[in-house]
């Protein structure tokens, strides 16, 4: 995501990693940026779950633009952004962003069943309607790195090895 010697960033210590994890734990959906094969960008969102592999899992309809983009260009940028109402300064909202690789999870595989059960536990009855729909596909978004910004001049790159410390405990 970034070079660790980039002067725009500070090194992340355990307290910052813990803060980033607590920030992430408050979210049930993620914002993502995808790009088509022709280079056309798309910003969207999706509910997500996480398991013990530190990836984000999203279940997306083939009818959506982001699904076509992911299938043609399997990289995404993920964003978690502090609500405007919770921010004292809109120019310095807290945010956690990830650069991630995307992989399709095969329908009815053991991993697909495990993750879809988590979706049912987390989001309830709506998953009884969505789960059998054949136009939905489950994708694994595997972070390569992240940046946590907690305010002006407070940006911290998080390396892959540090991401295990910000695991979203509620989904495990």
Secondary structure, DSSP 8 states (H G I E B T S, - for coil): ---TT-TT-B---HHHHHHHHHHHHT-SEEEEEEE-TT--EEEEEEE-EE-TT--EEEEEETTSHHHHHHHHS-EEEEEEE--GGG-S-GGG--EEEEEEEEEEE-TTSHHHHHHHHHHHHHHTTHHHHHTT-TTEEEEEEEEEEEEEE-STT-EEEE-HHHHGGG--GGG-
